[in-house]
């Protein structure tokens, strides 16, 4: 089951962090269509946040067409955006892990990895390569 985490230093509202985590988990194949998301009560208790924050995230997921509520049963994933086959995902993960280790060895930590990836993505987008 999906385990949510919040970063209070990120500047991103908690509900959007939850939305992004569901999107990423679905995109990476960790959540499949039809899979149930944790209940509002569970998420709010584990993260020690207001249940309305979780409800807002789940409503946003519904709005984006990624999840839907089933009366009396909970929230379920309705589609997985652009999933990659598991074999290819495993290879990408191995390559990514090796790359991140090199970046760490060069002296950049997690924030440096994120900044470097963001820079590369922006450059690729500007080139129209993505």
C-alpha positions as CSV (number, residue, x, y, z in Angstrom):
1,X,0.0,0.0,0.0
2,X,1.1,3.6,-0.7
3,X,2.8,5.4,2.2
4,X,2.6,9.1,2.0
5,X,5.3,11.5,3.2
6,X,5.2,15.2,3.6
7,X,8.1,17.7,3.3
8,X,7.2,20.8,5.4
9,X,10.2,22.6,3.9
10,X,9.2,22.2,0.2
11,X,6.9,25.1,0.1
12,X,4.4,22.9,-1.8
13,X,1.0,22.6,-0.1
14,X,0.4,19.3,1.7
15,X,-2.6,18.3,-0.5
16,X,-0.5,18.8,-3.7
17,X,2.3,16.7,-2.3
18,X,-0.2,13.9,-1.8
19,X,-1.6,14.3,-5.3
20,X,1.9,14.2,-6.8
21,X,2.8,11.1,-4.8
22,X,-0.2,9.3,-6.2
23,X,0.5,10.5,-9.7
24,X,4.2,9.3,-9.4
25,X,3.2,6.0,-7.8
26,X,0.7,5.3,-10.6
27,X,3.2,6.4,-13.4
28,X,5.9,4.2,-12.0
29,X,3.7,1.2,-11.7
30,X,3.5,1.1,-7.9
31,X,-0.3,1.8,-8.1
32,X,-2.5,0.0,-10.6
33,X,-5.9,0.8,-12.0
34,X,-8.5,-0.4,-9.5
35,X,-6.2,-0.3,-6.5
36,X,-7.5,1.3,-3.3
37,X,-5.9,4.4,-1.8
38,X,-5.5,4.6,2.0
39,X,-8.5,6.0,3.8
40,X,-8.7,9.7,4.7
41,X,-8.6,8.7,8.3
42,X,-5.5,6.5,7.9
43,X,-3.6,9.2,6.0
44,X,-4.5,12.0,8.3
45,X,-3.6,9.9,11.4
46,X,-0.2,8.8,10.0
47,X,0.8,12.2,8.7
48,X,-0.9,14.1,11.6
49,X,-2.7,16.5,9.3
50,X,-6.3,17.7,9.0
51,X,-8.6,15.1,7.3
52,X,-9.8,18.0,5.1
53,X,-6.3,18.2,3.6
54,X,-6.5,14.6,2.5
55,X,-10.0,15.1,1.2
56,X,-8.8,18.1,-0.8
57,X,-6.1,15.9,-2.3
58,X,-8.5,13.1,-3.1
59,X,-11.0,15.6,-4.7
60,X,-8.1,16.9,-6.9
61,X,-7.2,13.3,-7.9
62,X,-10.9,12.9,-8.9
63,X,-10.8,16.1,-10.8
64,X,-7.7,15.0,-12.7
65,X,-9.4,11.6,-13.5
66,X,-6.9,9.6,-11.6
67,X,-9.1,8.3,-8.9
68,X,-12.8,7.9,-8.0
69,X,-14.7,7.4,-4.8
70,X,-16.9,4.3,-4.4
71,X,-19.7,4.9,-1.9
72,X,-18.9,3.3,1.4
73,X,-15.7,1.6,0.0
74,X,-13.1,4.4,-0.4
75,X,-11.0,5.9,-3.1
76,X,-9.7,3.9,-6.0
77,X,-7.2,4.5,-8.8
78,X,-9.1,4.8,-12.1
79,X,-6.1,5.1,-14.5
80,X,-2.3,5.0,-14.4
81,X,-0.8,7.9,-16.5
82,X,1.8,6.7,-19.0
83,X,3.0,3.6,-17.3
84,X,6.2,1.9,-18.4
85,X,6.5,-1.9,-18.7
86,X,8.0,-3.4,-15.6
87,X,11.1,-4.8,-17.3
88,X,11.9,-1.4,-18.8
89,X,11.2,0.3,-15.4
90,X,13.6,-2.0,-13.7
91,X,16.4,-1.1,-16.2
92,X,15.6,2.6,-15.8
93,X,15.8,2.3,-12.1
94,X,19.2,0.5,-12.2
95,X,20.6,3.2,-14.5
96,X,19.1,6.0,-12.4
97,X,20.5,4.6,-9.2
98,X,24.0,4.4,-10.7
99,X,23.7,8.0,-12.0
100,X,22.5,9.3,-8.6
101,X,25.4,7.5,-6.9
102,X,27.8,9.3,-9.2
103,X,26.1,12.6,-8.4
104,X,26.3,11.9,-4.7
105,X,30.0,11.0,-5.1
106,X,30.6,14.3,-6.9
107,X,29.4,16.0,-3.7
108,X,25.8,16.8,-4.4
109,X,23.1,15.6,-2.0
110,X,19.4,15.0,-2.6
111,X,18.7,18.7,-3.2
112,X,21.5,18.8,-5.8
113,X,20.1,15.7,-7.6
114,X,16.7,17.4,-7.8
115,X,18.2,20.6,-9.1
116,X,20.3,18.8,-11.7
117,X,17.3,16.7,-12.9
118,X,15.1,19.8,-13.1
119,X,17.8,21.6,-15.1
120,X,18.1,18.7,-17.5
121,X,14.4,18.4,-17.9
122,X,14.0,22.1,-18.7
123,X,16.8,21.9,-21.2
124,X,15.3,18.9,-22.9
125,X,11.9,20.5,-23.0
126,X,13.4,23.7,-24.5
127,X,15.0,21.5,-27.2
128,X,11.7,19.8,-27.8
129,X,13.4,16.4,-27.1
130,X,10.9,15.2,-24.6
